Amino acid sequence: MRDIDVNEVRAFIEAQGPATKIYIGCDSERFAIGKDWYADYTLAVVVHINGNNGCKLFGEVQRERDWDQKQDRPRMRLMNEVYKIADLFQKLKDVLEGRELEVHLDINPDEVYGSSCVVNEAIGYIRGMCNVIPMVKPNAFAATNAADRLKFVLAKAASSTTRSLGLKLI
């Protein structure tokens, strides 16, 4: 699967009106290959055209080794999601300025869930690197729904064709 074409995303955002809303999120899935653990990180950029005219979804999936020792407390994997979001934000920063933007983290603040182990660290990192207060579950649809769905769509597209990753959802 190919990486997000940052120039394509930038050009698309610049061509939209000022009411367009941008949502950036990441989701990951841990799995084993043999005795080694890996994670697929799915980054998603949702461009909500004029805030009410449907959206275009850009994304990519990156596979990396997962070194977390505790599956129920996936600190390293979750922070990798956060680092990837911040990196993408920095690459798009100039076209995001002045637009309504939300960063969505696939982290649940409820201590019942393992992802709560990084909630304060993740929020602080995004606030510091992006100057944005991120949304967490249950208000983080770009991470929990869009990125999750995008991984499925990209996998299906990769098995049949390697067409553009820009999907228009209306």
Backbone bond lengths (Angstrom), bond angles and torsions (degrees), N, CA, C in turn:
res aa  C-N    CA-C-N  psi(-1)  N-CA   C-N-CA  omega(-1)  CA-C   N-CA-C  phi
1 M - - - 1.452 - - 1.522 108.80 -
2 R 1.285 115.54 146.10 1.468 118.67 -176.93 1.526 111.79 -89.47
3 D 1.318 113.96 161.62 1.462 120.78 178.17 1.521 109.99 -75.73
4 I 1.320 114.99 161.81 1.457 120.05 172.99 1.522 107.91 -60.50
5 D 1.307 116.47 131.16 1.463 121.11 174.41 1.530 106.76 -84.95
6 V 1.317 115.59 97.33 1.462 121.77 -174.94 1.529 110.62 -58.40
7 N 1.319 117.64 -38.03 1.472 120.33 179.13 1.516 111.54 -66.03
8 E 1.335 117.12 -36.35 1.469 120.70 176.72 1.533 110.81 -66.25
9 V 1.321 116.52 -43.69 1.470 120.94 178.32 1.521 109.74 -63.03
10 R 1.330 115.76 -46.38 1.469 120.88 179.87 1.530 110.92 -58.54
11 A 1.334 117.38 -47.54 1.469 121.53 -179.03 1.529 110.72 -62.43
12 F 1.340 116.51 -40.01 1.460 119.39 179.71 1.522 111.12 -64.95
13 I 1.336 116.86 -44.74 1.469 120.70 179.76 1.529 110.51 -62.99
14 E 1.333 116.74 -44.14 1.469 120.11 -179.46 1.525 112.13 -62.07
15 A 1.327 117.67 -29.48 1.465 121.54 -178.75 1.528 112.69 -78.89
16 Q 1.339 117.13 -7.56 1.462 120.88 -177.63 1.521 111.19 -93.61
17 G 1.317 114.74 160.21 1.460 121.25 179.04 1.522 111.56 -70.52
18 P 1.325 116.51 168.22 1.467 121.26 -176.54 1.531 113.90 -67.49
19 A 1.322 118.66 -17.77 1.464 120.98 179.62 1.529 112.62 -82.56
20 T 1.327 117.01 -4.27 1.459 121.10 179.62 1.519 110.07 -64.00
21 K 1.327 115.65 135.58 1.459 122.25 -179.29 1.523 109.22 -108.11
22 I 1.329 116.15 144.02 1.453 121.77 -177.88 1.529 108.69 -120.80
23 Y 1.324 115.45 135.37 1.453 121.97 177.81 1.529 107.71 -128.32
24 I 1.324 117.52 131.07 1.460 122.10 179.56 1.524 107.75 -122.17
25 G 1.339 115.96 130.76 1.458 119.78 179.21 1.510 111.91 -149.00
26 C 1.316 115.46 168.17 1.461 121.94 178.78 1.523 108.35 -145.28
27 D 1.304 115.81 143.00 1.455 122.35 174.56 1.520 107.09 -132.27
28 S 1.310 117.33 154.03 1.456 119.71 176.93 1.518 109.60 -136.21
29 E 1.317 113.69 156.81 1.457 120.86 178.98 1.517 107.55 -136.14
30 R 1.325 115.65 128.87 1.465 121.99 -177.67 1.523 109.14 -97.15
31 F 1.339 116.35 140.27 1.461 121.23 179.22 1.526 109.37 -156.70
32 A 1.317 115.50 162.40 1.466 120.81 -179.07 1.519 110.21 -104.38
33 I 1.330 114.13 141.70 1.460 121.86 168.19 1.520 104.23 -124.22
34 G 1.314 115.33 106.92 1.459 119.45 -172.49 1.515 108.85 66.19
35 K 1.330 116.48 -126.78 1.465 121.30 -179.44 1.523 112.29 -95.87
36 D 1.315 117.38 -3.32 1.460 121.81 -176.67 1.519 111.71 -100.43
37 W 1.340 115.44 145.65 1.454 121.72 178.27 1.527 109.99 -99.64
38 Y 1.330 115.19 139.58 1.458 122.92 179.01 1.519 108.78 -130.41
39 A 1.311 115.07 165.73 1.468 120.81 174.19 1.519 108.14 -137.46
40 D 1.318 115.96 136.18 1.461 122.13 169.91 1.521 106.88 -96.53
41 Y 1.330 116.02 121.85 1.463 122.47 177.63 1.520 108.01 -102.16
42 T 1.321 116.84 120.47 1.459 121.48 178.94 1.520 108.84 -108.36
43 L 1.329 115.64 113.81 1.464 122.76 177.12 1.521 108.52 -93.64
44 A 1.313 116.80 137.53 1.459 120.93 179.33 1.523 110.76 -132.85
45 V 1.326 115.49 136.72 1.463 122.67 171.01 1.522 105.61 -119.15
46 V 1.317 115.75 116.28 1.463 121.48 178.47 1.522 107.32 -103.56
47 V 1.332 116.00 120.43 1.459 121.74 177.94 1.527 106.83 -106.87
48 H 1.339 115.41 104.02 1.470 121.87 -178.50 1.528 107.76 -87.41
49 I 1.308 115.71 100.34 1.464 123.13 -171.19 1.526 110.80 -61.95
50 N 1.323 115.33 119.35 1.469 124.02 -179.68 1.527 112.92 54.72
51 G 1.315 116.76 17.55 1.454 121.07 177.04 1.514 114.63 71.91
52 N 1.363 117.51 0.74 1.463 118.85 -178.93 1.530 114.37 -156.54
53 N 1.339 118.57 8.70 1.465 120.57 -174.89 1.522 114.03 -115.37
54 G 1.307 119.16 37.63 1.460 120.18 -176.76 1.506 109.78 82.83
55 C 1.320 115.94 -174.72 1.460 118.36 -176.72 1.515 111.52 -147.65
56 K 1.315 113.65 165.31 1.457 121.17 172.47 1.520 106.12 -120.71
57 L 1.327 115.08 136.79 1.450 121.69 -175.14 1.522 109.67 -114.50
58 F 1.322 115.94 126.55 1.459 122.78 176.11 1.519 107.21 -115.01
59 G 1.317 117.51 146.19 1.450 117.55 178.71 1.505 114.67 -171.62
60 E 1.317 113.84 175.43 1.457 121.86 178.14 1.513 109.20 -154.68
61 V 1.328 115.37 160.38 1.454 121.98 174.50 1.520 107.54 -122.57
62 Q 1.332 115.78 128.66 1.464 122.17 177.93 1.526 108.09 -118.36
63 R 1.327 116.74 129.73 1.466 120.96 177.74 1.529 109.17 -102.74
64 E 1.338 115.29 130.37 1.460 121.46 180.00 1.520 109.74 -142.14
65 R 1.322 116.10 157.94 1.461 120.83 173.82 1.520 108.41 -63.88
66 D 1.332 115.29 144.69 1.464 121.23 176.56 1.525 107.84 -112.91
67 W 1.315 116.09 120.91 1.463 122.01 -175.43 1.515 112.52 -102.18
68 D 1.336 118.84 4.63 1.464 120.28 179.36 1.524 110.21 -59.37
69 Q 1.317 116.22 132.55 1.462 121.55 178.97 1.531 111.24 -86.84
70 K 1.331 116.11 -30.38 1.464 120.63 -177.66 1.522 108.87 -109.67
71 Q 1.325 116.29 109.91 1.455 119.83 -178.67 1.527 112.19 -64.55
72 D 1.336 116.94 -30.36 1.461 120.19 -178.58 1.531 112.76 -81.98
73 R 1.342 117.90 -7.53 1.463 123.41 177.03 1.530 108.20 -135.02
74 P 1.329 116.61 74.85 1.474 121.28 -171.59 1.533 113.89 -80.30
75 R 1.313 117.33 57.94 1.467 122.89 -174.51 1.529 112.47 -55.12
76 M 1.310 118.26 -52.07 1.464 120.81 -174.91 1.532 111.28 -65.23
77 R 1.316 116.70 -44.39 1.470 119.93 -179.22 1.521 111.04 -63.61
78 L 1.310 117.72 -43.21 1.468 120.59 -179.46 1.527 111.38 -66.93
79 M 1.321 116.92 -39.85 1.467 118.67 177.62 1.526 110.82 -69.07
80 N 1.336 118.30 -30.85 1.469 119.72 173.61 1.526 110.54 -61.88
81 E 1.337 117.76 -38.15 1.469 120.68 174.51 1.525 109.41 -57.94
82 V 1.314 116.34 -46.96 1.463 122.03 -177.83 1.527 110.47 -62.69
83 Y 1.334 117.41 -44.07 1.472 121.25 179.75 1.524 110.81 -62.73
84 K 1.325 117.11 -39.15 1.472 120.82 -179.68 1.528 110.99 -67.23
85 I 1.324 116.91 -39.31 1.461 120.75 176.79 1.530 110.13 -63.10
86 A 1.324 116.66 -47.37 1.470 120.47 -178.90 1.528 110.72 -61.94
87 D 1.317 117.66 -39.80 1.464 121.69 178.72 1.527 110.41 -63.39
88 L 1.321 117.07 -45.81 1.466 120.31 178.37 1.523 110.76 -64.03
89 F 1.318 117.11 -41.54 1.468 120.86 177.29 1.524 110.26 -56.49
90 Q 1.323 117.04 -46.21 1.471 120.80 -178.91 1.527 111.37 -62.27
91 K 1.314 117.60 -35.02 1.469 121.41 179.18 1.529 111.77 -70.19
92 L 1.334 116.42 -26.78 1.474 121.30 -177.97 1.526 112.97 -105.72
93 K 1.304 116.91 0.82 1.462 122.93 -170.41 1.530 113.93 -48.65
94 D 1.312 117.52 -44.96 1.465 120.15 -175.72 1.525 112.95 -64.07
95 V 1.342 119.27 -33.87 1.467 120.09 179.86 1.527 112.37 -88.56
96 L 1.328 117.00 -11.81 1.459 120.31 178.78 1.527 111.98 -86.54
97 E 1.311 115.76 -20.78 1.459 121.08 -176.69 1.533 110.98 -58.81
98 G 1.319 115.72 130.75 1.459 121.19 178.08 1.527 113.98 83.70
99 R 1.313 117.41 -0.27 1.472 121.13 179.23 1.520 109.89 -107.55
100 E 1.316 115.17 155.98 1.457 119.03 175.11 1.525 107.61 -71.74
101 L 1.322 116.11 123.28 1.453 122.39 -173.81 1.515 110.57 -135.65
102 E 1.323 115.68 140.07 1.454 120.46 172.41 1.521 108.77 -131.07
103 V 1.320 116.25 137.68 1.455 122.96 171.61 1.524 106.02 -103.85
104 H 1.338 115.59 126.28 1.463 120.79 -176.86 1.522 110.19 -111.48
105 L 1.324 116.13 128.54 1.461 122.27 179.28 1.526 110.16 -110.61
106 D 1.315 116.01 134.75 1.463 122.15 179.64 1.529 109.25 -82.81
107 I 1.323 114.58 60.64 1.464 122.00 -176.04 1.522 108.55 -131.76
108 N 1.329 115.33 133.34 1.449 120.73 179.17 1.524 109.28 -102.82
109 P 1.323 118.30 120.93 1.474 120.16 -178.51 1.525 113.96 -71.12
110 D 1.328 117.96 -13.11 1.463 121.45 179.76 1.534 108.82 -70.19
111 E 1.324 117.19 124.41 1.459 122.14 -175.39 1.520 113.90 -63.99
112 V 1.313 117.75 -10.30 1.464 121.22 175.75 1.531 110.31 -66.78
113 Y 1.321 116.77 -26.63 1.466 122.16 -175.96 1.519 111.28 -99.57
114 G 1.332 115.59 144.39 1.455 122.24 -178.13 1.512 114.22 -60.74
115 S 1.332 116.53 -30.65 1.469 119.26 -177.46 1.523 112.42 -67.94
116 S 1.326 117.33 -15.04 1.472 119.99 -179.62 1.525 111.71 -65.54
117 C 1.339 117.60 -15.52 1.469 120.51 -176.94 1.523 112.87 -65.53
118 V 1.339 117.85 -15.73 1.467 120.38 -178.49 1.524 113.43 -122.19
119 V 1.309 118.65 9.29 1.463 120.42 -171.78 1.523 112.36 -57.32
120 N 1.315 118.90 -49.34 1.468 120.37 -178.01 1.517 111.79 -68.03
121 E 1.321 116.99 -42.26 1.466 121.97 178.66 1.529 111.11 -61.64
122 A 1.336 116.52 -44.02 1.463 121.36 -178.04 1.529 111.53 -67.37
123 I 1.311 117.05 -45.56 1.466 120.98 178.75 1.530 109.78 -61.83
124 G 1.318 116.78 -44.19 1.460 120.41 178.94 1.515 112.52 -62.54
125 Y 1.318 117.36 -39.53 1.460 120.65 -179.66 1.530 110.71 -64.69
126 I 1.337 116.85 -46.43 1.470 120.53 179.61 1.525 110.55 -65.40
127 R 1.317 117.62 -41.60 1.479 119.99 177.47 1.517 110.82 -60.01
128 G 1.323 116.50 -41.52 1.460 120.37 -178.59 1.518 113.64 -73.42
129 M 1.318 117.73 -41.59 1.466 121.69 -175.19 1.531 113.11 -84.56
130 C 1.326 116.50 -31.23 1.472 119.97 -173.19 1.526 113.33 -115.90
131 N 1.324 117.65 -10.74 1.457 122.34 -176.78 1.534 111.17 57.62
132 V 1.331 115.18 39.16 1.459 123.31 -179.87 1.529 107.35 -133.10
133 I 1.311 116.92 139.60 1.462 120.29 172.79 1.525 106.58 -87.10
134 P 1.331 117.75 113.41 1.466 119.76 -174.48 1.522 112.85 -75.82
135 M 1.310 113.93 157.97 1.460 121.92 174.84 1.524 107.54 -94.48
136 V 1.325 117.21 142.10 1.457 122.55 175.48 1.525 108.23 -120.17
137 K 1.311 116.35 173.62 1.466 120.06 179.33 1.525 109.36 -56.87
138 P 1.275 119.02 141.47 1.466 129.40 7.77 1.540 113.55 -92.09
139 N 1.319 118.34 10.17 1.464 121.97 -175.02 1.523 113.62 -101.09
140 A 1.313 118.13 23.93 1.463 121.65 -173.29 1.532 111.35 -117.17
141 F 1.333 116.96 58.79 1.456 120.40 -173.15 1.524 114.53 -62.46
142 A 1.336 118.71 -29.58 1.469 119.93 -179.52 1.524 110.41 -66.17
143 A 1.314 117.82 -28.93 1.460 121.52 177.82 1.520 111.32 -89.70
144 T 1.320 116.54 -43.99 1.460 119.09 -172.91 1.522 113.66 -83.21
145 N 1.326 118.45 -32.74 1.460 120.65 -177.64 1.523 113.10 -109.77
146 A 1.332 116.76 -52.73 1.468 119.71 -174.57 1.523 111.39 -65.16
147 A 1.319 118.26 -48.24 1.465 120.19 -179.16 1.522 110.71 -66.42
148 D 1.322 116.78 -39.94 1.457 120.58 179.29 1.535 110.80 -62.81
149 R 1.310 116.79 -46.44 1.468 121.48 178.81 1.525 110.55 -66.71
150 L 1.316 116.68 -39.28 1.462 121.18 -179.28 1.522 110.92 -60.16
151 K 1.326 117.82 -41.27 1.465 120.05 178.92 1.523 110.60 -58.75
152 F 1.322 116.64 -43.79 1.460 121.24 178.82 1.528 110.54 -62.67
153 V 1.318 117.60 -46.17 1.466 122.25 -178.81 1.530 110.78 -64.60
154 L 1.326 117.24 -43.11 1.465 120.78 -179.75 1.525 111.47 -65.65
155 A 1.325 116.42 -39.25 1.462 119.71 178.51 1.522 110.36 -64.99
156 K 1.311 116.20 -40.83 1.467 120.28 178.70 1.528 110.56 -66.93
157 A 1.334 116.59 -42.32 1.466 120.96 179.06 1.523 110.94 -65.28
158 A 1.323 117.42 -38.22 1.466 120.97 -178.99 1.523 110.78 -66.85
159 S 1.325 116.66 -31.03 1.458 118.99 -179.38 1.530 111.81 -76.12
160 S 1.329 117.99 -22.48 1.459 120.22 -178.69 1.526 113.01 -109.23
161 T 1.335 116.48 -35.63 1.461 120.34 -178.52 1.519 109.41 -162.27
162 T 1.298 118.12 164.52 1.471 121.07 178.15 1.522 109.85 -113.85
163 R 1.324 115.85 50.59 1.465 121.14 179.73 1.508 111.38 -74.18
164 S 1.307 116.08 177.39 1.461 124.39 -177.61 1.522 112.37 -53.30
165 L 1.309 116.56 144.72 1.462 121.92 177.61 1.518 111.94 -86.57
166 G 1.312 117.79 -7.49 1.463 120.29 178.30 1.523 108.22 -75.98
167 L 1.313 117.90 111.11 1.451 122.89 -178.08 1.503 108.78 -109.97
168 K 1.314 117.48 129.63 1.459 120.12 178.65 1.518 107.93 -98.97
169 L 1.303 116.45 119.55 1.459 122.68 -179.10 1.507 108.60 -112.36
170 I 1.309 116.23 119.91 1.473 120.60 -178.92 1.510 109.12 -128.74
